Amino acid sequence: MLKLENVHKAFGKNQILKGVDIEVNKGDVIVILGPSGSGKTTLLRSINFLEKADKGKLTLDNKTMDMHHSSRKDISYVRKNTAFVFQNYCLFNNKTVLQNVTEGLIVARKVPKKEAVDIAISALKKVGLEDKLDLYPAQLSGGMQQRVGIARAVAVNPKVILFDEPTSALDPELVGEVLSIIKKLAKEGTTMIVVTHEMSFAEDVANKVIFMSDGVVVEQGSPKDIFYKPKEERTRQFLKRILPESDYVI
């Protein structure tokens, strides 16, 4: 459904992505792991054209495009079929919960207001916020704000949702409520690519784990293979630092 081929991206002389290949099938929940600076977020942003790749091909369904020389029509096609959940929520502070979810539907997708409201309420019910419609972001906890961000993504009915470290800005006690929503979406068959450091979530929910380091995909496979039988020494080094010793098996 989604395929990336030979994706490169540099900021000045700093090469962030150095030829990344990824393939996503319908219903996949793919977790991307890696140390800070490995290119995970840049890759995710490049998929949605929030960053323009210097080189590479992107195929979504049967439509293939050059990621550097893509047209406005190409970019519009990708953005209409994907949704992005940011680590810092990126909500409109001057708009209510309901308005935050309806805005993209009404403005970007030209959905009639009444229909947009119905869709938004349905999406907010999925994340347990149907009773917060008239509140503003400042009146919500960080976990609630991120759940609004997820509802906004769900509302546009995308082919794939891109999550950029969705719990990294949350207090530890709020992480669980957001992860439970993502797990629920996974069980419903939502196709997702998730950049995260939540190892237990990756093991429980993902059907594929990708480990990145220094701008390349070092290794990919099932959670069981990556966490307990990694083939690459770089993967083993990373896991030894972040997994409890009792959970680490080779």
Backbone bond lengths (Angstrom), bond angles and torsions (degrees), N, CA, C in turn:
res aa  C-N    CA-C-N  psi(-1)  N-CA   C-N-CA  omega(-1)  CA-C   N-CA-C  phi
1 M - - - 1.455 - - 1.528 112.01 -
2 L 1.348 115.77 -43.48 1.463 121.54 177.54 1.521 108.27 -130.19
3 K 1.331 114.84 129.21 1.465 119.31 -178.06 1.516 109.43 -137.57
4 L 1.321 115.93 132.45 1.457 122.43 175.28 1.511 108.26 -115.14
5 E 1.339 116.46 135.40 1.459 120.92 -178.34 1.528 110.64 -130.94
6 N 1.317 115.25 121.95 1.460 123.07 171.05 1.534 112.34 53.84
7 V 1.334 115.71 52.32 1.471 120.68 -177.15 1.521 110.55 -83.43
8 H 1.334 114.81 126.66 1.469 122.41 177.65 1.521 109.20 -122.17
9 K 1.342 115.61 144.09 1.456 120.30 174.34 1.524 109.21 -154.04
10 A 1.343 115.67 131.22 1.459 121.14 176.72 1.521 109.49 -128.43
11 F 1.320 115.24 148.75 1.463 121.21 169.59 1.519 105.86 -114.36
12 G 1.329 115.77 103.76 1.448 119.44 -172.56 1.523 109.63 65.70
13 K 1.328 116.48 -127.18 1.457 120.78 179.12 1.528 112.47 -90.24
14 N 1.321 115.86 -1.44 1.463 120.26 -177.14 1.525 110.80 -88.86
15 Q 1.314 117.03 106.67 1.460 122.01 -179.71 1.531 109.38 -79.45
16 I 1.330 116.15 112.30 1.468 121.04 -176.61 1.524 111.37 -91.52
17 L 1.331 116.96 -47.78 1.463 122.33 177.60 1.524 108.43 -115.22
18 K 1.322 116.24 132.50 1.466 120.23 -171.31 1.530 112.04 -125.97
19 G 1.325 115.93 46.99 1.452 119.51 177.45 1.516 112.68 98.23
20 V 1.323 116.07 64.29 1.468 121.59 -175.51 1.522 110.43 -94.81
21 D 1.329 115.79 133.25 1.464 123.06 174.77 1.526 108.63 -120.01
22 I 1.339 116.37 128.31 1.465 121.22 177.79 1.521 108.31 -143.16
23 E 1.325 116.13 141.97 1.456 120.81 175.83 1.526 109.09 -127.24
24 V 1.325 116.04 131.67 1.461 122.66 -177.74 1.518 108.92 -122.67
25 N 1.312 116.64 126.21 1.458 121.49 175.72 1.519 110.80 -99.96
26 K 1.306 115.98 159.24 1.457 120.77 -179.95 1.519 110.29 -57.58
27 G 1.329 116.57 131.57 1.453 121.81 179.82 1.508 114.78 87.41
28 D 1.350 117.39 -5.16 1.463 120.52 178.38 1.531 110.93 -66.14
29 V 1.321 115.26 143.54 1.461 121.52 165.37 1.524 105.18 -118.32
30 I 1.315 115.23 103.55 1.465 121.63 -175.90 1.522 109.28 -105.57
31 V 1.310 116.16 125.56 1.461 121.64 176.56 1.520 108.60 -105.88
32 I 1.332 115.26 129.96 1.466 121.20 177.14 1.523 108.34 -105.87
33 L 1.323 115.50 122.49 1.453 123.26 178.96 1.517 109.66 -113.60
34 G 1.319 114.64 161.12 1.454 118.86 174.65 1.511 111.01 158.63
35 P 1.324 117.27 160.71 1.466 120.69 179.21 1.522 111.32 -68.22
36 S 1.306 115.26 164.16 1.460 121.03 176.20 1.522 109.45 -57.27
37 G 1.336 116.05 134.88 1.458 120.28 179.47 1.514 114.55 87.13
38 S 1.323 117.07 6.54 1.469 119.78 -177.57 1.520 113.00 -80.64
39 G 1.355 117.52 -12.33 1.463 120.56 177.65 1.522 114.40 105.29
40 K 1.318 117.89 6.95 1.465 121.79 -174.93 1.526 111.92 -61.29
41 T 1.324 116.24 -53.88 1.463 120.12 -177.80 1.529 111.08 -67.14
42 T 1.320 117.30 -39.19 1.466 120.24 178.26 1.520 110.63 -60.85
43 L 1.323 116.56 -40.22 1.463 120.03 177.66 1.519 110.76 -62.42
44 L 1.315 116.37 -45.70 1.464 120.60 -179.50 1.529 110.59 -61.92
45 R 1.319 116.91 -44.14 1.462 121.23 -179.31 1.527 111.48 -67.68
46 S 1.322 116.76 -30.61 1.462 120.31 177.96 1.524 111.49 -69.07
47 I 1.334 116.82 -34.71 1.463 119.94 178.11 1.522 110.54 -59.12
48 N 1.331 116.02 -41.62 1.460 122.13 -176.76 1.532 112.92 -90.85
49 F 1.346 115.92 4.21 1.470 122.64 -179.05 1.531 112.95 62.75
50 L 1.328 116.60 24.56 1.457 119.61 168.80 1.527 109.05 -73.74
51 E 1.319 116.03 -24.37 1.464 124.01 166.81 1.523 107.31 -124.56
52 K 1.320 116.65 142.37 1.465 119.84 177.64 1.523 109.45 -93.81
53 A 1.316 115.97 117.46 1.468 120.52 178.17 1.524 109.84 -64.31
54 D 1.319 116.88 149.54 1.460 121.98 177.22 1.522 111.35 -78.34
55 K 1.321 115.33 -23.84 1.459 120.53 -177.38 1.516 108.20 -162.76
56 G 1.330 116.31 150.45 1.453 119.98 174.70 1.515 112.56 136.45
57 K 1.313 115.14 163.38 1.459 121.88 176.83 1.518 110.14 -118.90
58 L 1.321 115.50 142.71 1.454 122.10 175.59 1.520 108.29 -124.51
59 T 1.315 116.52 129.51 1.462 122.00 175.25 1.515 108.58 -118.40
60 L 1.315 117.00 123.51 1.459 122.71 175.80 1.516 107.32 -121.98
61 D 1.327 115.89 118.68 1.459 122.12 -167.15 1.531 107.07 57.09
62 N 1.306 118.41 -121.36 1.466 119.76 -178.69 1.525 113.01 -107.05
63 K 1.327 115.99 14.21 1.463 120.48 -177.98 1.525 109.80 -103.99
64 T 1.341 116.52 118.77 1.460 122.08 -178.77 1.522 109.93 -109.25
65 M 1.333 115.86 139.02 1.464 119.81 -178.62 1.521 110.78 -141.32
66 D 1.316 114.96 152.80 1.459 122.92 172.71 1.526 107.12 -78.68
67 M 1.321 117.52 120.81 1.462 120.68 -173.32 1.520 113.30 -70.54
68 H 1.325 117.89 -21.96 1.460 119.88 178.65 1.527 112.11 -90.13
69 H 1.323 116.38 -35.00 1.465 120.25 -177.53 1.530 111.46 -109.16
70 S 1.297 116.90 32.32 1.466 121.06 -178.97 1.521 111.22 -70.44
71 S 1.318 115.44 146.06 1.461 121.18 178.90 1.534 110.26 -85.86
72 R 1.318 116.24 167.59 1.465 120.09 175.55 1.525 110.63 -59.30
73 K 1.313 115.36 -35.81 1.472 120.21 179.03 1.521 110.50 -64.65
74 D 1.344 117.02 -41.49 1.460 121.29 177.64 1.526 110.87 -61.58
75 I 1.337 115.10 -48.09 1.464 120.23 -178.53 1.525 110.62 -62.60
76 S 1.311 116.85 -42.74 1.462 121.15 178.17 1.526 110.66 -60.57
77 Y 1.329 116.57 -41.35 1.459 121.17 -179.93 1.531 110.42 -61.09
78 V 1.332 116.57 -45.76 1.459 120.29 -179.15 1.526 110.41 -64.96
79 R 1.321 116.55 -46.12 1.466 119.47 -176.58 1.527 112.57 -67.69
80 K 1.320 116.75 -29.44 1.463 119.12 177.38 1.530 112.35 -74.46
81 N 1.321 115.85 -17.88 1.465 119.86 -177.30 1.525 113.26 -111.19
82 T 1.329 116.29 5.15 1.462 121.19 176.09 1.526 108.79 -132.80
83 A 1.319 115.82 164.13 1.470 121.06 174.24 1.516 107.88 -140.00
84 F 1.331 116.45 150.00 1.464 121.97 -174.03 1.525 108.83 -122.11
85 V 1.327 116.55 128.07 1.462 121.95 174.33 1.528 107.21 -109.22
86 F 1.337 115.71 116.10 1.462 121.81 -173.16 1.529 111.40 -86.86
87 Q 1.324 116.13 153.61 1.461 119.01 -179.91 1.521 111.84 -69.73
88 N 1.308 118.34 -25.61 1.465 121.02 -179.59 1.528 112.36 -108.45
89 Y 1.322 116.36 27.66 1.466 125.73 170.97 1.530 113.79 73.04
90 C 1.370 116.97 -52.27 1.469 121.69 179.20 1.528 111.62 55.53
91 L 1.323 116.82 46.79 1.461 121.07 175.06 1.530 109.78 -89.76
92 F 1.336 115.54 159.71 1.471 120.84 173.40 1.521 107.56 -82.42
93 N 1.324 116.81 113.59 1.466 120.34 -175.07 1.521 113.62 -67.58
94 N 1.341 116.17 -23.33 1.473 119.94 -178.32 1.523 112.28 -93.37
95 K 1.320 117.47 8.37 1.464 121.27 179.96 1.522 110.02 -121.56
96 T 1.319 115.96 149.90 1.459 120.96 179.75 1.532 110.18 -71.36
97 V 1.317 114.30 172.05 1.464 120.40 176.12 1.522 110.09 -55.06
98 L 1.329 116.43 -49.00 1.463 120.18 -179.19 1.524 111.29 -61.71
99 Q 1.325 117.46 -43.88 1.454 120.84 -178.80 1.533 112.02 -66.09
100 N 1.337 116.71 -34.04 1.458 119.95 177.43 1.522 111.66 -61.49
101 V 1.333 116.13 -34.46 1.462 119.53 -178.71 1.531 111.52 -84.16
102 T 1.319 117.43 -34.58 1.469 119.73 -178.12 1.525 112.96 -79.32
103 E 1.329 117.87 -22.74 1.469 121.04 -172.93 1.523 112.65 -54.66
104 G 1.330 116.74 -50.68 1.458 120.09 -178.69 1.518 112.82 -65.71
105 L 1.318 116.11 -34.23 1.462 120.34 178.73 1.526 111.13 -66.36
106 I 1.319 115.82 -45.88 1.474 120.90 -175.08 1.532 111.28 -75.51
107 V 1.344 116.37 -47.35 1.469 120.52 -172.65 1.524 111.66 -80.47
108 A 1.338 116.90 -50.11 1.470 120.00 -173.56 1.523 112.90 -84.49
109 R 1.333 116.51 -33.15 1.470 119.42 -173.41 1.515 113.24 -111.46
110 K 1.331 116.45 0.94 1.476 122.60 173.79 1.533 112.63 57.75
111 V 1.331 116.10 33.60 1.464 120.65 175.89 1.526 108.46 -76.92
112 P 1.342 119.16 132.42 1.467 120.51 177.46 1.528 111.18 -54.24
113 K 1.330 116.78 145.19 1.469 120.99 -171.34 1.521 112.57 -56.71
114 K 1.309 117.92 -45.46 1.465 120.45 -177.34 1.528 110.46 -62.17
115 E 1.318 116.07 -43.42 1.463 120.28 178.67 1.526 110.40 -65.30
116 A 1.331 116.58 -40.15 1.461 121.06 179.31 1.530 110.95 -62.23
117 V 1.312 116.68 -40.78 1.475 120.79 178.53 1.523 110.27 -63.17
118 D 1.315 117.03 -44.12 1.476 120.52 179.06 1.531 110.97 -61.38
119 I 1.344 116.38 -43.76 1.467 120.92 179.12 1.526 110.25 -63.49
120 A 1.345 115.88 -43.70 1.466 120.74 -178.04 1.529 111.38 -63.83
121 I 1.310 117.34 -42.78 1.466 120.43 179.76 1.527 110.33 -63.43
122 S 1.323 116.28 -41.14 1.461 120.43 177.47 1.528 110.92 -61.20
123 A 1.339 116.65 -42.79 1.469 120.80 179.44 1.526 110.95 -66.65
124 L 1.314 116.96 -39.24 1.463 120.59 -179.91 1.528 111.47 -69.48
125 K 1.310 116.87 -30.10 1.467 119.64 174.01 1.517 110.45 -64.00
126 K 1.330 117.13 -36.77 1.463 121.25 -179.99 1.526 112.01 -61.94
127 V 1.335 116.21 -29.79 1.466 119.69 -178.45 1.530 111.74 -104.69
128 G 1.336 116.04 10.08 1.464 120.63 174.23 1.514 115.33 73.80
129 L 1.327 117.13 29.39 1.473 120.17 -177.70 1.527 112.69 -122.24
130 E 1.331 117.22 23.86 1.470 119.64 -178.34 1.520 112.52 -66.20
131 D 1.347 117.61 -16.00 1.464 121.19 178.88 1.527 112.36 -96.35
132 K 1.347 117.65 8.04 1.473 121.83 -177.69 1.526 112.24 -117.31
133 L 1.313 117.39 19.26 1.465 121.48 -170.44 1.528 113.56 -56.21
134 D 1.323 117.43 -37.94 1.462 120.86 -172.59 1.525 113.87 -96.96
135 L 1.325 116.62 5.03 1.460 119.56 178.28 1.528 110.21 -84.23
136 Y 1.344 115.18 159.38 1.460 121.95 177.31 1.534 109.35 -103.22
137 P 1.325 117.75 157.59 1.463 119.89 -177.51 1.527 114.54 -50.40
138 A 1.324 117.32 -38.47 1.471 120.33 -178.96 1.522 112.39 -63.52
139 Q 1.312 116.80 -18.74 1.468 121.09 179.80 1.529 112.48 -91.73
140 L 1.311 116.95 2.85 1.457 121.85 -176.39 1.532 111.37 -112.80
141 S 1.314 116.20 153.07 1.463 120.47 171.52 1.532 108.91 -70.82
142 G 1.319 115.99 167.34 1.460 119.55 177.49 1.522 111.83 -60.75
143 G 1.331 115.87 -39.07 1.462 119.34 178.74 1.514 112.15 -63.27
144 M 1.335 116.30 -40.61 1.463 120.33 177.53 1.518 111.22 -65.84
145 Q 1.334 116.28 -40.24 1.472 119.01 178.88 1.525 110.99 -62.10
146 Q 1.330 116.19 -40.84 1.460 118.35 178.86 1.520 110.99 -68.09
147 R 1.313 117.33 -33.63 1.468 120.20 176.38 1.524 111.38 -66.49
148 V 1.329 117.17 -32.64 1.474 120.18 173.05 1.528 109.00 -64.38
149 G 1.337 116.20 -42.12 1.460 120.01 177.73 1.519 112.00 -60.12
150 I 1.327 116.42 -38.92 1.463 120.19 177.76 1.520 110.33 -68.75
151 A 1.330 117.20 -41.49 1.468 120.40 177.73 1.526 110.68 -60.63
152 R 1.314 116.60 -39.31 1.472 121.36 178.15 1.524 110.40 -61.35
153 A 1.330 116.15 -39.32 1.471 120.40 178.36 1.523 111.15 -69.18
154 V 1.320 116.59 -44.69 1.465 121.50 -179.11 1.525 111.24 -63.11
155 A 1.329 116.94 -36.14 1.467 121.99 -173.68 1.528 113.01 -60.78
156 V 1.322 117.23 -29.38 1.467 119.33 -177.04 1.530 112.12 -86.78
157 N 1.329 115.91 1.68 1.473 121.59 175.93 1.532 111.54 51.51
158 P 1.336 116.95 56.83 1.471 120.03 -175.99 1.521 112.13 -77.13
159 K 1.315 115.41 162.71 1.466 120.09 173.55 1.521 110.62 -73.96
160 V 1.332 116.97 -29.59 1.462 121.29 179.11 1.529 109.08 -149.39
161 I 1.333 115.98 140.00 1.461 121.77 175.50 1.521 108.28 -106.92
162 L 1.325 116.21 132.54 1.458 123.44 179.32 1.525 108.49 -105.10
163 F 1.326 117.15 119.45 1.465 122.45 -179.69 1.524 109.28 -109.54
164 D 1.332 116.45 119.65 1.462 120.72 179.08 1.534 109.87 -101.45
165 E 1.307 116.89 95.64 1.461 122.96 -179.73 1.530 111.11 43.31
166 P 1.325 117.45 62.92 1.468 121.49 -170.71 1.516 115.30 -65.96
167 T 1.340 118.46 -12.65 1.463 119.65 -179.96 1.524 113.02 -113.66
168 S 1.325 117.88 1.92 1.467 119.82 -171.70 1.525 113.16 -68.13
169 A 1.329 117.95 -26.08 1.464 120.71 -178.60 1.529 112.85 -93.25
170 L 1.331 116.56 3.98 1.459 120.67 -174.21 1.520 112.21 -96.33
171 D 1.335 115.46 149.73 1.454 120.09 168.73 1.527 108.16 -64.18
172 P 1.329 117.52 147.80 1.476 120.05 -175.36 1.522 114.79 -52.17
173 E 1.335 117.46 -36.34 1.469 118.93 -177.17 1.521 112.97 -72.97
174 L 1.331 117.91 -10.83 1.458 121.21 -179.10 1.531 112.48 -100.51
175 V 1.327 116.65 -9.03 1.464 120.58 -176.95 1.523 111.44 -61.52
176 G 1.326 116.05 -43.41 1.462 121.08 -175.32 1.507 114.17 -58.79
177 E 1.334 116.71 -39.19 1.469 119.16 -177.05 1.524 111.36 -66.90
178 V 1.326 117.08 -34.18 1.462 120.45 179.06 1.522 110.53 -75.05
179 L 1.329 116.53 -43.58 1.466 119.65 179.47 1.524 111.42 -63.03
180 S 1.325 117.38 -33.99 1.466 119.51 179.60 1.523 111.29 -65.60
181 I 1.322 116.79 -34.84 1.470 120.63 177.22 1.528 110.08 -67.36
182 I 1.330 116.44 -43.16 1.469 120.20 179.70 1.530 109.98 -64.65
183 K 1.318 117.05 -39.80 1.469 120.79 177.00 1.524 110.95 -61.53
184 K 1.325 116.05 -40.38 1.465 120.71 178.64 1.529 110.54 -62.21
185 L 1.318 117.22 -42.98 1.467 121.08 177.93 1.529 110.65 -63.11
186 A 1.330 115.84 -39.15 1.465 119.97 178.97 1.523 110.87 -61.64
187 K 1.320 116.38 -42.52 1.465 120.44 179.72 1.524 111.67 -65.11
188 E 1.327 116.53 -26.49 1.467 121.28 178.60 1.519 112.19 -81.50
189 G 1.342 117.13 -2.95 1.460 120.69 177.12 1.510 115.14 92.78
190 T 1.344 116.99 13.16 1.461 120.52 179.09 1.526 110.24 -67.87
191 T 1.319 116.93 130.60 1.465 121.57 177.05 1.528 108.43 -79.18
192 M 1.331 116.46 128.69 1.458 120.11 -173.90 1.521 111.51 -142.25
193 I 1.309 115.46 146.04 1.462 122.30 166.26 1.522 105.60 -120.08
194 V 1.324 116.32 122.77 1.466 120.97 -172.64 1.526 109.79 -124.23
195 V 1.322 115.83 118.73 1.464 120.80 169.55 1.524 106.61 -89.57
196 T 1.324 116.88 120.68 1.464 119.91 -175.91 1.517 110.33 -157.64
197 H 1.344 114.54 162.11 1.459 121.43 171.85 1.524 110.30 -110.06
198 E 1.323 116.84 7.77 1.464 120.89 -178.97 1.524 109.50 -82.47
199 M 1.331 115.84 96.05 1.466 121.10 -173.37 1.529 112.33 -66.59
200 S 1.329 117.58 -41.25 1.464 119.75 -178.20 1.522 110.75 -65.89
201 F 1.327 116.01 -37.08 1.462 120.51 176.05 1.522 110.09 -62.62
202 A 1.319 116.25 -46.19 1.470 120.75 -179.88 1.520 110.75 -59.68
203 E 1.314 116.33 -42.53 1.465 119.83 -178.01 1.530 111.77 -69.68
204 D 1.328 116.40 -36.36 1.472 120.82 -177.02 1.520 113.43 -77.31
205 V 1.329 117.13 -36.04 1.462 120.74 -165.70 1.528 113.66 -111.17
206 A 1.324 117.96 -37.12 1.469 120.52 -174.13 1.519 111.99 -70.98
207 N 1.323 115.71 146.53 1.465 119.11 168.34 1.530 110.98 -102.13
208 K 1.351 115.98 -9.77 1.462 120.59 174.73 1.523 108.60 -146.53
209 V 1.330 115.64 136.46 1.460 122.16 175.45 1.520 108.15 -117.29
210 I 1.331 115.10 133.18 1.465 121.43 177.29 1.523 107.85 -115.93
211 F 1.312 116.30 126.32 1.459 120.54 176.42 1.524 109.01 -105.06
212 M 1.342 115.21 123.27 1.459 121.75 179.13 1.518 110.71 -113.21
213 S 1.314 115.14 146.85 1.460 121.45 173.72 1.519 108.40 -154.78
214 D 1.328 115.89 136.03 1.470 121.41 176.93 1.522 112.79 53.81
215 G 1.331 116.41 37.91 1.454 120.14 172.15 1.507 116.73 82.42
216 V 1.333 117.60 8.64 1.459 120.44 178.81 1.524 109.94 -132.29
217 V 1.322 115.67 158.53 1.461 120.88 171.69 1.524 107.16 -81.74
218 V 1.315 115.66 113.03 1.464 121.14 -178.79 1.519 110.63 -80.07
219 E 1.351 115.26 -40.67 1.452 119.69 -174.27 1.521 109.05 -161.79
220 Q 1.328 116.35 148.29 1.458 120.61 174.35 1.521 109.68 -147.95
221 G 1.337 114.42 151.57 1.450 119.59 -179.26 1.512 110.23 171.59
222 S 1.312 116.49 -167.64 1.461 120.46 177.66 1.525 109.23 -68.54
223 P 1.346 118.04 157.39 1.467 119.20 176.28 1.525 112.55 -54.38
224 K 1.327 117.17 -40.05 1.458 120.65 -179.88 1.525 111.03 -61.32
225 D 1.343 116.22 -43.41 1.461 120.14 -179.63 1.528 111.85 -66.26
226 I 1.334 116.14 -44.76 1.464 119.96 -175.71 1.525 111.24 -70.93
227 F 1.330 117.64 -44.27 1.463 120.45 -175.28 1.528 113.85 -78.47
228 Y 1.320 117.01 -31.85 1.461 118.96 -172.96 1.528 114.57 -116.20
229 K 1.335 117.06 -17.42 1.462 119.83 179.04 1.531 111.25 -138.59
230 P 1.324 117.71 50.06 1.474 119.02 -179.55 1.522 110.87 -63.75
231 K 1.325 115.41 142.51 1.464 120.61 -177.91 1.523 112.27 -91.28
232 E 1.334 116.29 -27.86 1.462 119.64 -172.52 1.528 111.61 -100.30
233 E 1.311 116.04 140.05 1.461 121.36 -179.70 1.526 111.58 -61.71
234 R 1.342 117.22 -36.35 1.475 119.66 179.61 1.522 110.35 -63.76
235 T 1.316 117.33 -37.92 1.458 120.77 177.03 1.524 110.22 -64.80
236 R 1.319 116.87 -44.99 1.467 121.00 -179.88 1.531 111.33 -60.48
237 Q 1.326 116.87 -41.23 1.462 120.68 179.05 1.527 111.11 -61.68
238 F 1.328 115.63 -43.73 1.464 120.46 179.97 1.527 110.93 -62.99
239 L 1.316 116.23 -47.83 1.466 120.55 -177.27 1.524 111.98 -65.18
240 K 1.310 117.73 -35.62 1.462 120.58 179.32 1.523 111.42 -62.28
241 R 1.330 115.75 -30.38 1.468 119.63 -179.08 1.523 112.45 -78.80
242 I 1.344 117.57 -29.26 1.465 118.48 -170.85 1.520 114.84 -112.21
243 L 1.332 117.88 -16.01 1.463 119.92 179.91 1.522 110.47 -100.93
244 P 1.347 117.22 141.73 1.460 119.41 173.81 1.520 109.63 -56.98
245 E 1.310 116.83 142.11 1.460 121.48 -176.29 1.526 112.06 -55.85
246 S 1.337 115.85 -36.25 1.466 119.29 -177.24 1.535 112.11 -68.95
247 D 1.325 116.84 -21.38 1.460 121.44 -179.06 1.520 112.66 -92.57
248 Y 1.303 116.50 -8.47 1.458 120.22 -172.85 1.521 110.00 -97.06
249 V 1.320 116.05 114.45 1.463 120.95 -176.09 1.522 108.57 -130.32
250 I 1.304 117.05 134.03 1.467 122.33 174.51 1.523 108.65 -124.67
